[in-house]
Every structure is written in C-alpha cells, then in structure tokens.
C-alpha cells in the first residue's frame, strides 16, 4: 500500500523514533516546564509565608492578575469543550479528529483555573472551611461547584474517547450534559461580577453573554494553536481542512464578541449616568485606554481580517498569528473588565482610600501594578497548564491516534 492509497483525512502515524533535533527540542521543552513550575512554586510559597502584602493588591484593588487569569482560563476551558459537545449534538464529524485534543486542553485549563484561586485566597490552607461550612447564597461556592462538575465531565469525556470503539451514543448523551454545564461555568463567573450593584460597569445583564462569547473565541484559538503544534512536533495528524473550518468559526465568534462589546459601550455611553460614564472613561481615555485599544486592534480587527479570507485561513503562519493575537486580546479584555470598575473607588472622599500598607495610608487614585511575586506565580500556572496538556497529548491523544 502506497501513500497515495491512504484515504484523505485519515489520521496517520510517522516513525516513533525521534530525530536528534526532536530529542533536543523535547528536552528543552521539559526543562522549560520544570523551570516554570519551580519559579511558580517558589513565588507561591514566598507569598504564603509573607502574605498578600507582597502583591500589588490593596484595599481598593482587591482582585488582580490571579482573578484575571482565572477568568481567562475558565473561558479557554469552556470554549474548547463547547466546540466538541456542539459537534456531537449536531452529529457533525468535521472536528472529530480533534475531540481528544480539545478535551485535554479544556481539562488542563479548568484544572489550572481552579488552582489559580489558591494564591488569591492569601491563606489557601483554610479553603477546606468552604467545604465544611458552605454558604449557599455565595456565588463563589456555586463557581466552585460548577468548576468541579466541569472538570469531572472533562475526565468522563476523556475516558469515553479512549474506549475502543468510541461509544457515540454515550458521547452524545454527555454532550447534552456538557453544554449547559459549560455555559454555567462561565455564567456563574460572570454573575459574580454582574450581581454587584455597587460596581455600575459590572452590573449589566450582558456580562454573562460577554464572558461566553469571548470564551468561544479564546477556547477555539487555543485548540487551533495546540493542534498545529502537536501536528508539527509529533506523529499526530488530521485533515488539512480542519484548521480552515475552525478559522471560519473564529470569524463568527469574533464578530459576535465584538458586537456584544459594542452594545455594552453604546448603552453605557448613551445612558448618561455619571457612575457608568466614569468607568467607561477609564477604558476609552483613562488609565486602561492603552489596554482597551490594544484589545480592539490586536484581539478583534487584525484576527477578523485574517480569518475573513479563505485563502489566508489556509496559511498556517497567518492562522497561528491570528490565534495568538486573539488570545492576547481576550486576556486584555479580562484586564479591562476587572480593573475598569476597581479603578473607580466606591468612596470618593478626600484624602482618598486607605491603601493598607505602611507608608501608603491614603491614595487619591486607585492603581494596580503586579509585583514579581504575581508574575512568578503566573509563570508557574502557565507551566502547569502546558505540563497537563503535554501529558495528555502523550498519554491520551498519541496513544489512541489510530483508534
């Protein structure tokens, strides 16, 4: 049987014997992951022993990079699994070859998201109290519940996808459960913000749809990047038109996300409410303006242009560039959502808000600059996420590539 006899779209495997260049690249990758995990562990324990005072957080800006990363990772996890579950429900086989890979990425993202909450607690050793004394009125409790349920669903999906043959009926039934839970994961996170009446820019019915639309964008972009990387570095392969089809989905996801953002800004601007306008001004012309306009240009305009042309969607380099820019744009969006309200103190009286640190007793304007400790923890979180993805690819995706 020759190469020409292999049907189009079949997953093929190359020789398992890696070249010296591939071995060196693998050793470099593993070394980078170990270094990242080491940096993250050191910074986490440094903060644990010295308290949240080593971060850039204050009495005014009480949430920072840890919560921003949590919002971003939950979106990546939800978007990836929604694509898989949606395909199963409509009985589409267009992305079937990427099912295991997408579920691995989603499981890794939600596990990392759950872990990102620990450094934000300040005293993570007391997290058990939430389990022993749960407050059913707390949206944080329900966030923990849906994240646990989502991680469980991802593990069940992986188990089903590694059976021989794959039980399509069971996968379809799981998809019926997966979609509402995926929506709930991001909706509950959005409602933590949207139900805060004292923060006008958060207190919006569009908060949950905004979170969901950007989750679809970031989740699909991450799948594209991981799929292309795995195809280039391992024996895993898939049909050439899969990436082009995912790029077409990205075009609609970006358009929907941009529309919801425009609707929120237009409504806020035309309302004329001083509190709403003050927080909108932080985005358009204030301290967050560079991040906001970078989000629009980098995360919306450029990727939309790239994905809008069929010929460009078939060029791997352009697709990778657009996907990376999209992820950066969604991360910027999380920064803008979080800090746009926190930069506006709830009490605007002179001489300002107590900062909570010696030498910074009062400050008239809220500002947040992450410290080296926070950046170090984020490096560890990124290394943890990619370690889980790498392990999943080697143990699940490649092991069952011929199924």
C-alpha positions as CSV (number, residue, x, y, z in Angstrom):
1,X,0.0,0.0,0.0
2,X,1.5,3.3,-1.0
3,X,1.0,6.8,0.5
4,X,-1.4,7.6,-2.4
5,X,-3.6,4.8,-1.3
6,X,-4.3,6.3,2.1
7,X,-7.8,7.9,2.2
8,X,-8.0,11.6,2.6
9,X,-8.5,12.7,6.2
10,X,-7.1,9.5,7.8
11,X,-5.0,10.0,10.9
12,X,-1.6,8.8,10.0
13,X,1.4,8.0,12.2
14,X,5.0,8.5,11.4
15,X,8.0,6.7,12.8
16,X,8.1,6.8,16.5
17,X,11.9,7.0,16.5
18,X,12.6,10.7,17.1
19,X,15.4,12.6,15.4
20,X,18.2,14.1,17.5
21,X,16.8,17.6,16.8
22,X,13.4,16.4,18.1
23,X,15.0,14.9,21.2
24,X,16.8,18.1,21.9
25,X,13.6,20.1,21.4
26,X,11.8,17.7,23.8
27,X,14.5,18.1,26.5
28,X,14.4,21.9,26.1
29,X,10.6,21.9,26.4
30,X,10.6,19.7,29.5
31,X,13.4,21.8,31.0
32,X,11.3,25.0,30.4
33,X,8.3,23.4,32.1
34,X,10.3,22.3,35.1
35,X,11.9,25.8,35.4
36,X,8.5,27.4,35.2
37,X,7.0,25.1,37.8
38,X,9.9,25.8,40.1
39,X,9.6,29.6,39.7
40,X,5.8,29.4,40.4
41,X,6.2,27.2,43.4
42,X,8.9,29.5,44.9
43,X,6.8,32.6,44.4
44,X,3.7,30.9,45.7
45,X,5.4,29.8,49.0
46,X,7.0,33.2,49.3
47,X,3.6,34.9,49.2
48,X,2.2,32.2,51.5
49,X,4.8,33.0,54.2
50,X,4.8,36.8,53.7
51,X,1.1,37.4,53.0
52,X,-0.7,39.3,50.2
53,X,1.3,42.4,51.1
54,X,4.0,41.2,48.6
55,X,1.5,41.6,45.8
56,X,0.3,44.7,44.1
57,X,-3.2,44.4,45.6
58,X,-4.6,46.9,48.0
59,X,-7.8,47.8,49.9
60,X,-9.1,49.4,46.6
61,X,-7.9,46.9,44.0
62,X,-8.6,43.7,45.8
63,X,-8.6,41.5,42.7
64,X,-5.6,41.3,40.3
65,X,-3.7,39.0,38.0
66,X,-4.8,35.8,39.7
67,X,-8.5,36.5,39.1
68,X,-7.8,37.8,35.6
69,X,-6.0,34.5,34.8
70,X,-8.9,32.6,36.4
71,X,-11.4,34.4,34.1
72,X,-9.2,33.7,31.1
73,X,-8.6,30.0,31.8
74,X,-12.2,29.3,32.5
75,X,-13.0,30.8,29.1
76,X,-10.4,28.6,27.4
77,X,-11.8,25.5,29.0
78,X,-15.4,26.3,28.3
79,X,-14.8,27.3,24.7
80,X,-12.9,24.1,23.8
81,X,-15.5,21.7,25.3
82,X,-18.4,23.6,23.8
83,X,-17.0,23.1,20.3
84,X,-16.7,19.3,20.9
85,X,-20.1,19.0,22.6
86,X,-21.8,21.1,19.9
87,X,-20.3,18.9,17.1
88,X,-21.6,15.8,18.9
89,X,-25.1,17.1,19.3
90,X,-25.5,18.0,15.6
91,X,-23.8,14.8,14.6
92,X,-21.0,16.6,12.8
93,X,-17.7,14.8,12.1
94,X,-15.8,17.9,11.0
95,X,-13.8,18.2,14.1
96,X,-14.0,14.6,15.3
97,X,-10.2,14.1,14.9
98,X,-9.5,16.8,17.4
99,X,-12.0,15.6,20.0
100,X,-9.5,14.1,22.4
101,X,-7.1,17.0,21.9
102,X,-9.8,19.6,22.6
103,X,-11.0,17.8,25.8
104,X,-7.4,17.5,27.0
105,X,-6.9,21.3,26.6
106,X,-10.3,22.0,28.3
107,X,-9.5,19.7,31.3
108,X,-6.0,21.3,31.7
109,X,-7.4,24.8,31.5
110,X,-10.2,24.2,34.1
111,X,-7.7,22.4,36.5
112,X,-5.3,25.4,36.2
113,X,-8.2,27.8,36.7
114,X,-9.2,26.1,39.9
115,X,-5.6,26.2,41.1
116,X,-5.2,29.9,40.3
117,X,-7.7,30.7,43.0
118,X,-5.4,29.4,45.7
119,X,-2.8,32.2,45.7
120,X,-5.6,34.8,45.6
121,X,-7.0,33.5,48.9
122,X,-3.9,34.6,50.8
123,X,-4.4,31.7,53.3
124,X,-5.2,28.7,51.0
125,X,-4.8,26.3,53.9
126,X,-8.2,27.4,55.1
127,X,-10.0,26.5,51.8
128,X,-11.4,23.4,53.5
129,X,-13.8,25.6,55.5
130,X,-15.7,26.4,52.3
131,X,-16.5,22.6,52.1
132,X,-17.3,22.3,55.8
133,X,-19.4,25.5,56.2
134,X,-20.8,26.2,52.7
135,X,-22.9,29.4,52.2
136,X,-25.5,28.6,49.5
137,X,-26.1,32.3,48.9
138,X,-22.4,32.8,47.9
139,X,-21.8,32.8,44.1
140,X,-18.2,31.8,44.9
141,X,-19.5,28.5,46.2
142,X,-21.5,27.8,43.1
143,X,-18.5,28.7,41.0
144,X,-16.5,26.0,42.8
145,X,-19.4,23.6,42.3
146,X,-19.7,24.1,38.5
147,X,-15.9,24.1,38.1
148,X,-15.7,20.7,39.9
149,X,-18.6,19.4,37.8
150,X,-16.9,20.7,34.6
151,X,-13.6,19.0,35.4
152,X,-15.5,15.8,36.2
153,X,-17.3,15.9,32.8
154,X,-14.0,16.5,31.0
155,X,-12.5,13.4,32.7
156,X,-15.5,11.3,31.8
157,X,-15.3,12.5,28.2
158,X,-11.6,11.6,28.0
159,X,-12.5,8.1,29.4
160,X,-15.2,7.6,26.8
161,X,-12.9,8.9,24.0
162,X,-10.2,6.3,24.9
163,X,-12.6,3.3,24.7
164,X,-12.4,1.1,21.7
165,X,-14.6,1.7,19.8
166,X,-15.8,5.1,21.0
167,X,-19.4,4.9,22.2
168,X,-21.0,7.6,20.1
169,X,-24.4,7.3,21.9
170,X,-22.7,7.9,25.3
171,X,-20.7,10.8,23.8
172,X,-23.9,12.4,22.6
173,X,-25.6,11.9,25.9
174,X,-22.6,13.5,27.6
175,X,-22.8,16.4,25.2
176,X,-26.3,17.1,26.4
177,X,-24.9,17.5,29.9
178,X,-21.7,19.2,28.8
179,X,-23.2,22.2,27.0
180,X,-25.4,23.6,29.9
181,X,-22.5,23.0,32.4
182,X,-20.1,24.8,30.1
183,X,-22.5,27.7,29.9
184,X,-23.0,27.6,33.7
185,X,-19.2,27.7,34.3
186,X,-18.8,31.0,32.6
187,X,-22.2,32.4,33.5
188,X,-21.6,31.9,37.2
189,X,-18.2,33.5,37.0
190,X,-19.8,36.4,35.1
191,X,-22.6,36.7,37.7
192,X,-20.1,37.2,40.4
193,X,-19.3,40.5,38.7
194,X,-22.7,41.3,37.2
195,X,-24.7,41.0,40.5
196,X,-22.5,43.6,42.3
197,X,-24.8,46.6,42.2
198,X,-22.1,48.9,43.6
199,X,-20.0,48.4,40.5
200,X,-22.0,50.0,37.7
201,X,-19.8,48.8,34.8
202,X,-20.1,45.2,36.1
203,X,-23.8,45.4,36.9
204,X,-25.0,44.5,33.4
205,X,-27.2,41.7,32.0
206,X,-24.7,41.5,29.2
207,X,-21.9,40.3,31.4
208,X,-22.7,36.6,31.1
209,X,-23.1,36.7,27.2
210,X,-19.8,38.7,27.0
211,X,-18.0,36.1,29.0
212,X,-19.4,33.3,26.9
213,X,-18.7,34.9,23.5
214,X,-15.0,35.6,24.4
215,X,-14.8,32.0,25.8
216,X,-15.7,30.7,22.4
217,X,-13.0,32.9,20.9
218,X,-10.2,32.0,23.3
219,X,-11.2,28.3,23.5
220,X,-11.2,27.8,19.8
221,X,-8.0,29.8,19.3
222,X,-6.2,27.6,21.9
223,X,-7.4,24.4,20.2
224,X,-6.0,25.7,16.9
225,X,-2.6,26.6,18.4
226,X,-2.3,23.3,20.3
227,X,-3.4,21.2,17.3
228,X,-1.0,22.8,14.9
229,X,1.9,22.5,17.4
230,X,1.1,18.8,18.1
231,X,0.9,18.1,14.4
232,X,4.3,19.6,13.8
233,X,6.1,18.0,16.7
234,X,4.5,14.5,17.0
235,X,3.1,11.8,14.9
236,X,-0.4,13.2,15.2
237,X,-2.1,14.2,12.0
238,X,-5.6,15.4,10.8
239,X,-7.3,16.6,7.7
240,X,-5.9,19.9,6.3
241,X,-9.4,21.5,6.1
242,X,-10.0,21.1,9.9
243,X,-8.0,24.3,10.7
244,X,-9.6,26.2,7.9
245,X,-13.1,25.3,9.3
246,X,-12.1,26.3,12.8
247,X,-10.9,29.6,11.3
248,X,-14.3,30.1,9.8
249,X,-15.9,29.5,13.2
250,X,-13.4,32.0,14.7
251,X,-14.7,34.6,12.2
252,X,-18.2,34.4,13.6
253,X,-17.1,34.1,17.2
254,X,-15.0,37.3,17.0
255,X,-17.9,39.1,15.2
256,X,-20.4,38.1,18.0
257,X,-17.9,39.1,20.7
258,X,-17.3,42.5,19.1
259,X,-21.0,43.1,18.7
260,X,-21.7,42.5,22.4
261,X,-18.8,44.7,23.4
262,X,-20.1,47.5,21.1
263,X,-23.7,47.1,22.5
264,X,-22.4,47.4,26.1
265,X,-20.3,50.5,25.4
266,X,-23.1,52.1,23.3
267,X,-25.7,51.5,26.1
268,X,-23.3,52.8,28.8
269,X,-22.4,55.9,26.8
270,X,-26.0,56.9,25.9
271,X,-27.3,56.3,29.4
272,X,-25.6,59.5,30.6
273,X,-25.3,58.1,34.1
274,X,-22.2,59.6,35.8
275,X,-21.1,56.5,37.6
276,X,-21.3,54.4,34.4
277,X,-19.6,57.0,32.3
278,X,-16.7,57.4,34.8
279,X,-15.9,53.7,34.5
280,X,-16.3,53.8,30.7
281,X,-13.9,56.7,30.6
282,X,-11.3,54.6,32.3
283,X,-11.4,52.3,29.2
284,X,-11.7,54.9,26.4
285,X,-9.4,57.7,27.6
286,X,-8.2,56.8,31.1
287,X,-5.6,54.6,32.7
288,X,-6.8,51.5,30.8
289,X,-7.1,53.1,27.4
290,X,-3.8,51.6,26.0
291,X,-5.0,48.1,27.1
292,X,-8.5,48.7,25.7
293,X,-7.5,49.9,22.3
294,X,-4.8,47.2,22.1
295,X,-7.7,44.7,22.8
296,X,-9.7,46.1,19.9
297,X,-6.8,46.3,17.4
298,X,-4.9,43.1,18.4
299,X,-7.8,40.9,19.5
300,X,-10.6,41.9,17.1
301,X,-9.6,43.9,14.0
302,X,-6.4,42.0,12.9
303,X,-7.7,38.5,13.6
304,X,-11.1,39.3,12.0
305,X,-9.3,40.4,8.8
306,X,-7.1,37.3,8.7
307,X,-10.0,34.9,9.3
308,X,-12.3,36.6,6.9
309,X,-10.3,35.5,3.8
310,X,-10.5,31.8,2.8
311,X,-7.0,31.8,1.3
312,X,-5.5,33.3,4.5
313,X,-7.3,30.7,6.6
314,X,-5.4,28.0,4.7
315,X,-2.0,29.5,5.5
316,X,-0.7,28.1,8.8
317,X,1.5,31.0,9.7
318,X,-1.3,33.5,9.4
319,X,-3.7,31.3,11.3
320,X,-1.2,30.9,14.1
321,X,-0.6,34.7,14.2
322,X,-4.3,35.4,14.3
323,X,-4.9,32.8,17.1
324,X,-2.1,34.2,19.3
325,X,-3.3,37.8,18.8
326,X,-6.9,36.6,19.7
327,X,-5.7,35.1,22.9
328,X,-3.8,38.2,23.8
329,X,-6.9,40.3,23.0
330,X,-9.1,38.2,25.2
331,X,-6.6,38.4,28.1
332,X,-6.6,42.2,27.7
333,X,-10.4,42.1,27.8
334,X,-10.3,40.3,31.1
335,X,-8.0,43.0,32.4
336,X,-10.3,45.7,31.2
337,X,-13.4,44.0,32.7
338,X,-11.8,43.6,36.1
339,X,-9.9,46.8,36.6
340,X,-12.3,49.3,34.9
341,X,-14.5,49.1,38.0
342,X,-11.8,48.7,40.6
343,X,-10.0,51.8,39.4
344,X,-13.1,53.8,40.4
345,X,-13.2,53.8,44.3
346,X,-16.5,53.3,45.9
347,X,-15.8,56.2,48.3
348,X,-14.5,59.3,46.6
349,X,-13.8,61.4,49.7
350,X,-10.6,63.3,50.4
351,X,-7.8,62.4,51.2
352,X,-8.5,59.1,49.4
353,X,-8.7,55.4,50.2
354,X,-6.5,53.7,52.8
355,X,-4.0,51.6,51.0
356,X,-3.5,49.1,53.7
357,X,0.3,49.3,53.9
358,X,2.8,51.3,55.9
359,X,3.8,54.4,54.0
360,X,0.7,54.2,51.8
361,X,-2.0,55.1,54.2
362,X,-4.1,57.1,51.7
363,X,-4.2,57.3,48.0
364,X,-6.5,59.5,45.9
365,X,-6.4,57.3,42.7
366,X,-6.5,53.6,42.5
367,X,-3.7,51.9,40.6
368,X,-2.5,48.4,40.3
369,X,0.9,47.2,39.3
370,X,1.6,43.4,39.6
371,X,4.7,42.5,41.6
372,X,7.4,40.0,40.7
373,X,5.7,37.5,43.0
374,X,2.5,37.7,41.0
375,X,4.3,37.3,37.7
376,X,6.2,34.4,39.1
377,X,3.0,32.6,40.1
378,X,1.6,33.2,36.7
379,X,4.7,31.7,35.1
380,X,4.1,28.6,37.3
381,X,0.4,28.5,36.3
382,X,1.3,28.6,32.6
383,X,3.9,25.8,33.1
384,X,1.3,23.8,35.0
385,X,-1.2,24.2,32.2
386,X,1.2,23.2,29.4
387,X,2.5,20.3,31.5
388,X,-1.0,18.9,31.7
389,X,-1.5,19.4,28.0
390,X,1.8,17.7,27.2
391,X,1.0,14.8,29.5
392,X,-2.5,14.5,27.9
393,X,-1.1,14.6,24.4
394,X,1.5,11.9,25.1
395,X,-0.8,9.6,27.2
396,X,-4.2,10.1,25.6
397,X,-4.0,11.7,22.2
398,X,-1.0,9.9,20.7
399,X,-1.7,6.6,22.4
400,X,-5.1,6.4,20.8
401,X,-4.3,8.2,17.5
402,X,-5.1,5.1,15.5
403,X,-8.5,4.4,17.0
